[in-house]
Every structure is written in structure tokens, then in C-alpha cells.
Amino acid sequence: MHSRNLHKDSAYDFEKLSDANPDLKAFTFKNKYHTTTIDFGNPKAVVALNKAILIAHYNVLNWELPKEYLCPPIPSRVDYIHHIADIVTEKQEIKGLDIGVGANAIYCILGSQVYNWKMVGCDINAESIKIAQKNIDFTTQLKKNVSLIHQSNNANIFEGIIKTDDYFDFSVCNPPFHSSENEAKKGTLRKLNNLNKKEFELNFGGQANELWCNGGEALFLKRMIKQSVLFKNQVGFFTSLIAKKENLPKLEKQLSKLKAQYKIIPMQHGNKMTRILVWSFTKDL
């Protein structure tokens, strides 16, 4: 993890976290190694943990997530934010754009609470925007720093969101990973099996637009790169998480063809490897 990530060296302090969110205590137990933990296959337990982390470590007063909305792992999400901080130009005020903010609004929350950035989040799901706004409204600093916009046109990524006089120092995105609902279901089953869950209530932990789209991650990012050209003077650094390494060669080829500068930042969280693709038409990388 990033050197500034406060989660990099230690396990969760469930005593401290339960003090922050008393609802978490009902989900904690001692495992066979006599270590306090939770069942990470239980969506309610994971939401309670996230809420506790945000309250205990990121000065958020409250955070709620309805069932079946994507619940992000905060240690890896804040890693992304720290890497963005390494590349944005140091100046008085940094402004970022989150493509696909989701109901959890996690990148907007972390950008605001860790670095006091101004953040704009957009999403094609109007209900997700409503839920995210409630989460923003709990905390004064978030209300000051974060604004949310509903993207009404599914074909557009930046158009309709970035206005003529807007400038963003960066954009972030965690694109839909799967290409279909069936593929998303299989992915959920694999995760649960990896957690040694023998009996479970199937819970995707994500809505359709959060987990899958036509063509999956690769096609979504090809669209994003193509559309980013139209806003090359209004966004300093375009960035996105890349879950599938095999998607990189085609994306790199597309960026080279468009004469964009780009780089890939590797990230590792436990056994999981992922990466950030960063590109720019106006900034050095």
C-alpha cells in the first residue's frame, strides 16, 4: 500500500471501530486464532465496518448504504486517492471529478476528508445520486467540498457533466468490471467461495451500472479514452482503475494513437493486484 495509507501496517482495531460505530460490535467474533474479526462474506457486517472506518479515521459523522449497493474496501480506495495526490499539481485548491460516484460516494468522501479537495461526483443512476447526497449531507465539510450530478445520457461520460468553464485537476473512475449480469453473478460466487462460505444469501453488493456494462471494463475504458479527447484542456489528468491486466495493451495503443502521455501505477492490496491508468494531453507524466 501507499506509504501514506494509514491502513498499510496494521489489522483493523475492532475495539476502536466498534466505539465509533456500536452496530459493528454485533458482527465481531474471535476466530480460531483468537483474533477479533468479522465475517467478510456478510454484506451487513462489511457495511458496518466501512461506516466505522469512515467515522473513526476520516471524520465522517455518518454513512449509510442500502442493501445491494456496492460497498467498497476503504483501504484500497484511499490508496487510489494517495496516488492521485502524488501526480496532481500542488496549488491552493485541487478539484477532482469522480466518474460513477455510486451510492457510496467513496472517492468524493476520501478526497475531501484526506486532502480537502473539491470533488464533483456523477452517476447515471439517479437513485445512487440521491443516496450519495444523503451521505454527503451528514458531514459539514463534505457538504462544502462535494457536489453531485446525475448523468442523464448513458452514452456520455464527460459531456453534460463538464461545463464550458470547468477545469478539473484530475478524474477518477472505478469502471464496471463485468460485461453481463451473469458474469457478475459468477464473480460474486467466486468471492464467496474464496471466503469459505458454505451457505449464504446471494448478494451482489452492487447495482447493474456498478458491476457490469456492455463490453465490460475494456469497452467502457475505450469509450472513456475516446471521449476524453474532447475535454483534454479541461482535465489535467484522466485516471481509472484497471482490474484486468490483459486490457492494458489495447488501451495503451489507443492512447498512443491519440498522442496522449500515459503511465501505469501498480497497486497491491493483500493478494490482489490492480493498477491505475493515468493519461494526459496537456501534462507531463
C-alpha positions as CSV (number, residue, x, y, z in Angstrom):
1,M,0.0,0.0,0.0
2,H,0.9,3.6,-0.4
3,S,3.3,4.9,2.3
4,R,0.7,7.5,3.5
5,N,-2.1,4.9,3.7
6,L,-2.9,4.7,7.4
7,H,-4.2,1.1,6.9
8,K,-1.0,-0.2,5.5
9,D,0.7,-1.7,8.6
10,S,-2.0,-2.8,10.9
11,A,-5.0,-5.0,11.2
12,Y,-8.4,-3.5,12.0
13,D,-8.7,-2.2,15.5
14,F,-12.2,-3.6,16.1
15,E,-12.4,-2.1,19.6
16,K,-11.8,1.4,18.4
17,L,-14.0,0.8,15.4
18,S,-16.8,-0.6,17.5
19,D,-16.6,2.5,19.7
20,A,-17.0,4.6,16.5
21,N,-19.9,2.5,15.2
22,P,-21.5,0.4,18.0
23,D,-23.5,-1.5,15.4
24,L,-20.3,-3.2,14.3
25,K,-19.9,-5.0,17.6
26,A,-22.8,-7.4,16.9
27,F,-20.8,-8.7,13.9
28,T,-17.4,-9.2,15.6
29,F,-16.2,-12.6,16.9
30,K,-13.0,-14.4,17.8
31,N,-11.7,-16.7,15.1
32,K,-9.7,-19.9,15.6
33,Y,-6.5,-17.8,16.1
34,H,-8.2,-15.9,18.9
35,T,-8.2,-12.7,16.7
36,T,-11.2,-10.4,16.6
37,T,-12.7,-10.2,13.1
38,I,-16.0,-10.2,11.2
39,D,-17.5,-12.4,8.5
40,F,-16.4,-10.6,5.3
41,G,-19.0,-12.6,3.4
42,N,-21.8,-10.9,5.3
43,P,-22.7,-7.6,3.5
44,K,-24.2,-6.1,6.6
45,A,-21.0,-6.7,8.6
46,V,-18.9,-5.1,5.8
47,V,-21.2,-2.0,5.6
48,A,-20.9,-1.7,9.4
49,L,-17.1,-1.9,9.2
50,N,-17.0,0.7,6.4
51,K,-19.1,3.1,8.4
52,A,-16.9,2.6,11.5
53,I,-13.7,3.3,9.4
54,L,-15.2,6.5,7.9
55,I,-16.2,7.7,11.4
56,A,-13.1,6.7,13.2
57,H,-10.5,7.7,10.7
58,Y,-12.0,10.2,8.2
59,N,-14.1,12.5,10.3
60,V,-17.4,11.5,8.7
61,L,-20.3,11.8,11.1
62,N,-22.5,9.1,9.5
63,W,-22.6,6.9,6.4
64,E,-25.4,4.6,5.3
65,L,-25.6,2.2,2.4
66,P,-28.8,0.3,1.4
67,K,-28.7,-3.4,0.7
68,E,-27.3,-4.5,-2.7
69,Y,-25.3,-1.3,-3.4
70,L,-21.6,-1.6,-3.9
71,C,-19.7,-1.5,-0.7
72,P,-16.0,-0.6,-1.4
73,P,-12.9,-1.7,0.5
74,I,-11.8,1.6,2.0
75,P,-8.0,0.8,2.4
76,S,-7.6,0.2,-1.3
77,R,-9.9,3.1,-2.3
78,V,-7.9,5.5,-0.2
79,D,-4.7,4.1,-1.8
80,Y,-6.0,5.4,-5.2
81,I,-6.6,8.8,-3.7
82,H,-3.0,8.9,-2.3
83,H,-1.6,8.1,-5.7
84,I,-3.6,10.8,-7.3
85,A,-2.2,13.2,-4.7
86,D,1.3,12.3,-6.0
87,I,0.6,13.4,-9.5
88,V,-1.7,16.5,-9.2
89,T,0.0,19.9,-9.3
90,E,0.4,21.4,-5.9
91,K,-1.7,24.5,-5.7
92,Q,-4.2,26.3,-3.4
93,E,-7.2,24.3,-4.4
94,I,-7.5,20.9,-6.1
95,K,-10.7,19.9,-7.9
96,G,-11.5,16.3,-8.9
97,L,-14.2,14.5,-10.9
98,D,-15.4,11.0,-9.9
99,I,-17.0,9.2,-12.9
100,G,-19.5,6.7,-11.5
101,V,-19.7,8.1,-7.9
102,G,-22.2,5.4,-6.8
103,A,-24.3,5.5,-3.7
104,N,-21.2,5.1,-1.5
105,A,-19.5,8.3,-2.9
106,I,-16.3,6.9,-1.5
107,Y,-13.8,8.8,-3.7
108,C,-15.5,12.1,-3.1
109,I,-15.6,11.4,0.6
110,L,-11.9,10.4,0.8
111,G,-10.7,13.2,-1.5
112,S,-12.5,15.7,0.7
113,Q,-11.6,14.3,4.1
114,V,-7.9,13.3,3.4
115,Y,-6.8,16.3,1.2
116,N,-9.6,18.8,1.5
117,W,-10.2,18.6,-2.3
118,K,-13.2,19.9,-4.0
119,M,-15.0,17.0,-5.6
120,V,-17.7,16.5,-8.2
121,G,-19.3,13.1,-8.5
122,C,-21.5,11.9,-11.3
123,D,-23.6,8.8,-12.0
124,I,-26.1,7.5,-14.5
125,N,-28.2,6.1,-11.7
126,A,-30.5,8.8,-10.2
127,E,-31.2,6.7,-7.1
128,S,-27.5,6.3,-6.4
129,I,-27.1,10.1,-6.6
130,K,-29.9,10.6,-4.0
131,I,-28.3,8.1,-1.6
132,A,-24.9,9.6,-2.1
133,Q,-26.3,13.1,-1.4
134,K,-27.7,11.9,1.9
135,N,-24.3,10.6,2.9
136,I,-22.6,13.9,1.9
137,D,-25.2,15.9,3.9
138,F,-24.3,14.1,7.2
139,T,-21.0,16.0,7.4
140,T,-20.4,19.7,7.1
141,Q,-17.0,19.5,5.3
142,L,-18.5,17.1,2.7
143,K,-21.4,19.5,2.1
144,K,-18.8,22.2,1.5
145,N,-16.5,20.2,-0.7
146,V,-18.7,17.8,-2.7
147,S,-21.3,18.3,-5.4
148,L,-23.2,15.5,-7.2
149,I,-24.6,15.5,-10.7
150,H,-26.9,13.0,-12.4
151,Q,-25.6,11.9,-15.9
152,S,-28.9,11.7,-17.8
153,N,-27.3,10.4,-21.1
154,N,-25.9,6.8,-20.8
155,A,-23.8,7.3,-24.0
156,N,-21.9,10.2,-22.5
157,I,-19.1,10.1,-19.9
158,F,-17.9,13.7,-19.6
159,E,-20.4,15.6,-21.8
160,G,-23.2,17.0,-19.8
161,I,-21.1,16.9,-16.7
162,I,-18.1,19.1,-17.5
163,K,-19.3,22.6,-18.3
164,T,-17.6,25.1,-20.7
165,D,-15.8,27.0,-17.9
166,D,-15.0,23.9,-15.7
167,Y,-11.5,22.7,-15.0
168,F,-10.6,19.6,-13.1
169,D,-7.1,18.7,-11.9
170,F,-8.0,15.0,-12.3
171,S,-10.7,12.5,-12.8
172,V,-11.1,9.1,-11.1
173,C,-13.1,6.1,-12.1
174,N,-13.7,2.5,-10.9
175,P,-15.3,1.2,-14.1
176,P,-17.9,-1.6,-14.3
177,F,-15.8,-4.8,-14.2
178,H,-18.1,-7.4,-15.8
179,S,-19.7,-7.5,-19.3
180,S,-23.1,-9.0,-18.2
181,E,-25.3,-9.8,-15.2
182,N,-24.5,-13.5,-15.5
183,E,-20.7,-12.8,-15.4
184,A,-21.3,-10.6,-12.3
185,K,-23.2,-13.4,-10.5
186,K,-20.3,-15.8,-11.2
187,G,-17.8,-13.3,-9.9
188,T,-19.9,-13.0,-6.7
189,L,-20.0,-16.7,-6.2
190,R,-16.2,-17.0,-6.6
191,K,-15.7,-14.3,-4.0
192,L,-18.0,-16.1,-1.6
193,N,-16.3,-19.4,-2.2
194,N,-13.0,-17.8,-1.5
195,L,-14.3,-16.8,1.8
196,N,-15.2,-20.4,2.5
197,K,-18.9,-19.6,2.6
198,K,-20.8,-22.9,2.6
199,E,-24.2,-21.3,3.0
200,F,-25.0,-17.7,2.0
201,E,-27.7,-15.3,0.8
202,L,-26.6,-14.2,-2.6
203,N,-25.9,-10.5,-2.6
204,F,-24.1,-8.8,-5.5
205,G,-23.2,-5.8,-3.4
206,G,-23.7,-3.6,-6.5
207,Q,-26.3,-2.4,-8.9
208,A,-26.2,-3.1,-12.7
209,N,-24.3,0.0,-13.6
210,E,-21.8,-0.5,-10.8
211,L,-20.9,-4.1,-11.7
212,W,-21.4,-4.6,-15.4
213,C,-22.0,-2.8,-18.7
214,N,-21.9,-3.9,-22.3
215,G,-18.4,-4.9,-23.2
216,G,-17.2,-4.7,-19.6
217,E,-14.2,-2.8,-18.4
218,A,-12.3,-2.8,-21.7
219,L,-15.1,-1.3,-23.8
220,F,-16.0,1.2,-21.1
221,L,-12.4,2.5,-20.9
222,K,-12.1,2.6,-24.7
223,R,-15.2,4.9,-24.7
224,M,-13.7,7.0,-21.9
225,I,-10.4,7.5,-23.6
226,K,-12.1,8.4,-26.9
227,Q,-14.4,10.9,-25.2
228,S,-11.6,12.4,-23.1
229,V,-10.1,14.0,-26.2
230,L,-13.0,16.4,-26.3
231,F,-12.1,17.6,-22.8
232,K,-8.3,17.4,-23.0
233,N,-7.9,21.1,-22.0
234,Q,-10.4,20.8,-19.1
235,V,-9.0,17.8,-17.2
236,G,-5.3,17.8,-16.2
237,F,-5.0,14.0,-15.6
238,F,-7.6,11.4,-16.6
239,T,-7.3,8.2,-14.5
240,S,-9.0,4.9,-14.0
241,L,-8.6,1.7,-12.1
242,I,-7.7,-1.3,-14.3
243,A,-8.7,-4.6,-12.9
244,K,-7.8,-6.8,-15.8
245,K,-4.1,-6.6,-16.9
246,E,-4.9,-8.1,-20.2
247,N,-6.9,-5.0,-21.2
248,L,-3.9,-2.7,-21.0
249,P,-2.2,-3.3,-24.4
250,K,-5.3,-2.2,-26.4
251,L,-5.8,0.8,-24.2
252,E,-2.1,1.8,-24.4
253,K,-2.3,1.5,-28.2
254,Q,-5.4,3.7,-28.3
255,L,-3.7,6.4,-26.1
256,S,-0.6,6.4,-28.3
257,K,-2.7,6.8,-31.4
258,L,-4.3,9.8,-29.8
259,K,-0.9,11.2,-28.8
260,A,-1.7,11.2,-25.1
261,Q,1.0,10.8,-22.5
262,Y,0.2,7.9,-20.1
263,K,1.6,5.8,-17.3
264,I,0.5,2.8,-15.2
265,I,0.7,2.8,-11.4
266,P,0.7,-0.7,-9.9
267,M,-1.1,-1.3,-6.6
268,Q,-1.2,-4.3,-4.4
269,H,-3.7,-5.0,-1.6
270,G,-3.1,-8.3,0.1
271,N,-3.0,-10.9,-2.7
272,K,-4.9,-8.7,-5.1
273,M,-3.0,-6.8,-7.8
274,T,-4.6,-3.9,-9.6
275,R,-3.4,-0.7,-11.3
276,I,-4.2,2.9,-12.2
277,L,-4.0,4.1,-15.8
278,V,-3.2,7.8,-15.9
279,W,-3.2,9.8,-19.1
280,S,-3.0,13.4,-20.1
281,F,-3.0,15.5,-23.3
282,T,-1.5,18.6,-21.6
283,K,0.6,17.5,-18.6
284,D,3.9,15.7,-18.4
285,L,4.0,12.2,-16.9
